[in-house]
Amino acid sequence: SSSAAEEESSFQTSLLKTLSILQTLVTNRKLTPRQLCNAAWAIAKHVEYDQSLFSRRKHDNFVLVQDSSKSYYSTWDLREQQMDGDDNKSTSTDKLIDTVLNLIALRVIEHLEDTRRDGGKKIVGKRVQPGELSMLLWAYAVAKPRDCPPGWEQPRRMERLSNEKKRKSFEDDMDDVDFVTFLELDDGSSSQSKIKSSHDMQYESNTQRPYQSITSRLFDAAAIAFCQGEGAAVKKHSAKNGERMTMLKSCTWNELSNIAWSYAARGAYGTKESEAMMSFFAREATRRIRYCMSLPSMLVDEKSNDQVCKILPRDVIQITWALGTMESDNVSVGDALVHLVDAINEFWTESSEENRPLAKWTCADLVQMATALAHGRLDNQSVLSAVYEESLERLLLNKSKQQQGFSTMEISILVWVQ
């Protein structure tokens, strides 16, 4: 109707004005780290509720391509970017959201790097907190998710240059004015816009490396922040002031699971920093579970005063799913996933005296746990038996209308895991 169209147009106009103001504030460094995280979270919520606002999968701008020499380079399709001054509000909103998200990411990267250089103590302003960083990473995972399912080859080869294309001369390539090829060299020079012949690319194959987007840089910077203080190779805090609790250990269960989900949803674990962080997350989750197992059972439940022992199944399972997704993408986390699943098994199944030890798990929990084991190629018979016994029990109860059971999609996933 006309009234709905007018309302939509008015909303688009208001959102554009708000984003423009936000862009100015971020550019002029007027926002604190907390405000930057809140702003990114709010934008992601808009994107989540109305996907027409932002073309989520095309804003890393660069498409990684690999030729027969195994050298990486990237192309930018100028036509897709619609740089012709289109006044369409939807296109304008799309571009502005991308610009603001990139600016926020750069500011947070700067903050994290400054904090690291200062040994974890910011001289000006308050350092970003784990909960705020959790919100921020969730926002970028929602706005700019991975572009292919777990287990698929990455980077996705969306286009390949044919042999004729690679053999074209420099003069012929000049006719293809809608595409620009970018190369990043290891000698410290900035990325250069050049058109390379096949011979040139073969010659420089040893000096090229894949382009890394701003969002990927943000996830790496966050990984370093979480890892700081967790390993022997990283800088330790001053002993005379007492050892500060690391950012990782100060995370709640909910924050740990959200951050792990964000890295898996983004597919942001192709670097040594992110791999190390996910391993530390798995070890921290395992440590907490085993710590709670050492306490009397009366002190371990959702109502416990000890935050570490307020364990919800969905939080632990989400971390397990993230690790399984990494394994599916052939990113090794060592024995971290095995130890975590063993701890889950001991905590929920072996230590339980009930006939249905997973009775408090939701249907989504059961499906996600099974999927995590499948992605991680981990055949833990004890956990799988408990998951499928509980699933079968619920299917029978659902048949008699005593309990709302699995959806058709969830049943199909359970069968796929088998």
PEJO-V472354 format. One record per backbone hydrogen bond with DSSP energy under -0.5 kcal/mol. CO is the residue of the C=O (numbers start at 0). NH is the residue of the N-H. If there is no record, write none. Layout:
co->CO nh->NH
co->CO nh->NH
This chain:
co->0 nh->4
co->1 nh->5
co->2 nh->6
co->3 nh->7
co->4 nh->8
co->5 nh->9
co->6 nh->10
co->7 nh->11
co->8 nh->12
co->9 nh->13
co->10 nh->14
co->11 nh->15
co->12 nh->16
co->13 nh->17
co->14 nh->18
co->15 nh->19
co->16 nh->20
co->17 nh->21
co->18 nh->22
co->19 nh->23
co->20 nh->24
co->21 nh->25
co->22 nh->26
co->23 nh->27
co->24 nh->29
co->25 nh->28
co->31 nh->35
co->32 nh->36
co->33 nh->37
co->34 nh->38
co->35 nh->39
co->36 nh->40
co->37 nh->41
co->38 nh->42
co->39 nh->43
co->40 nh->44
co->41 nh->45
co->42 nh->46
co->43 nh->47
co->44 nh->48
co->45 nh->49
co->49 nh->52
co->50 nh->53
co->53 nh->55
co->54 nh->57
co->57 nh->60
co->59 nh->61
co->61 nh->63
co->62 nh->74
co->64 nh->72
co->66 nh->69
co->70 nh->66
co->72 nh->64
co->73 nh->181
co->74 nh->62
co->74 nh->76
co->75 nh->77
co->75 nh->179
co->76 nh->80
co->77 nh->82
co->78 nh->81
co->87 nh->91
co->88 nh->92
co->89 nh->93
co->90 nh->94
co->91 nh->95
co->92 nh->96
co->93 nh->97
co->94 nh->98
co->95 nh->99
co->96 nh->100
co->97 nh->101
co->98 nh->102
co->99 nh->103
co->100 nh->104
co->101 nh->105
co->102 nh->106
co->103 nh->107
co->104 nh->108
co->105 nh->109
co->106 nh->110
co->107 nh->111
co->108 nh->112
co->109 nh->113
co->110 nh->114
co->111 nh->115
co->112 nh->116
co->113 nh->117
co->114 nh->119
co->114 nh->120
co->115 nh->118
co->117 nh->120
co->119 nh->121
co->122 nh->124
co->128 nh->132
co->129 nh->133
co->130 nh->134
co->131 nh->135
co->132 nh->136
co->133 nh->137
co->134 nh->138
co->135 nh->139
co->136 nh->140
co->137 nh->141
co->138 nh->142
co->139 nh->143
co->148 nh->151
co->155 nh->157
co->161 nh->165
co->162 nh->166
co->163 nh->167
co->164 nh->167
co->165 nh->197
co->168 nh->172
co->169 nh->173
co->171 nh->174
co->172 nh->175
co->174 nh->176
co->175 nh->178
co->177 nh->77
co->177 nh->78
co->179 nh->75
co->180 nh->193
co->181 nh->73
co->182 nh->184
co->182 nh->191
co->183 nh->208
co->184 nh->187
co->191 nh->182
co->191 nh->193
co->193 nh->195
co->196 nh->200
co->197 nh->201
co->198 nh->202
co->199 nh->203
co->201 nh->204
co->203 nh->206
co->203 nh->207
co->206 nh->185
co->210 nh->212
co->212 nh->216
co->213 nh->217
co->214 nh->218
co->215 nh->219
co->216 nh->220
co->217 nh->221
co->218 nh->222
co->219 nh->223
co->220 nh->224
co->221 nh->225
co->222 nh->226
co->223 nh->227
co->225 nh->247
co->226 nh->229
co->226 nh->230
co->230 nh->233
co->237 nh->240
co->238 nh->241
co->241 nh->243
co->245 nh->249
co->247 nh->250
co->251 nh->255
co->252 nh->256
co->253 nh->257
co->254 nh->258
co->255 nh->259
co->256 nh->260
co->257 nh->261
co->258 nh->262
co->259 nh->263
co->260 nh->264
co->261 nh->265
co->262 nh->266
co->262 nh->267
co->264 nh->145
co->266 nh->268
co->270 nh->274
co->271 nh->275
co->272 nh->276
co->273 nh->277
co->274 nh->278
co->275 nh->279
co->276 nh->280
co->277 nh->281
co->278 nh->282
co->279 nh->283
co->280 nh->284
co->281 nh->285
co->282 nh->286
co->283 nh->287
co->284 nh->288
co->285 nh->289
co->286 nh->290
co->287 nh->291
co->288 nh->292
co->289 nh->293
co->290 nh->293
co->291 nh->294
co->295 nh->298
co->296 nh->299
co->298 nh->300
co->300 nh->303
co->304 nh->306
co->305 nh->308
co->306 nh->309
co->308 nh->310
co->309 nh->311
co->311 nh->314
co->311 nh->315
co->312 nh->316
co->313 nh->317
co->314 nh->318
co->315 nh->319
co->316 nh->320
co->317 nh->321
co->318 nh->322
co->319 nh->323
co->320 nh->324
co->321 nh->325
co->322 nh->326
co->323 nh->327
co->324 nh->328
co->325 nh->330
co->326 nh->329
co->329 nh->331
co->332 nh->335
co->334 nh->338
co->335 nh->339
co->336 nh->340
co->337 nh->341
co->338 nh->342
co->339 nh->343
co->340 nh->344
co->341 nh->345
co->342 nh->346
co->343 nh->347
co->343 nh->348
co->344 nh->348
co->344 nh->349
co->345 nh->350
co->348 nh->351
co->355 nh->358
co->357 nh->360
co->361 nh->365
co->362 nh->366
co->363 nh->367
co->364 nh->368
co->365 nh->369
co->366 nh->370
co->367 nh->371
co->368 nh->372
co->369 nh->373
co->370 nh->374
co->371 nh->375
co->372 nh->377
co->373 nh->376
co->376 nh->378
co->377 nh->379
co->378 nh->380
co->379 nh->383
co->380 nh->384
co->381 nh->385
co->382 nh->386
co->383 nh->387
co->384 nh->388
co->385 nh->389
co->386 nh->390
co->387 nh->391
co->388 nh->392
co->389 nh->393
co->390 nh->394
co->391 nh->395
co->392 nh->396
co->393 nh->397
co->394 nh->398
co->395 nh->399
co->396 nh->401
co->396 nh->402
co->397 nh->400
co->406 nh->410
co->407 nh->411
co->408 nh->412
co->409 nh->413
co->410 nh->414
co->411 nh->415
co->412 nh->416
co->413 nh->417
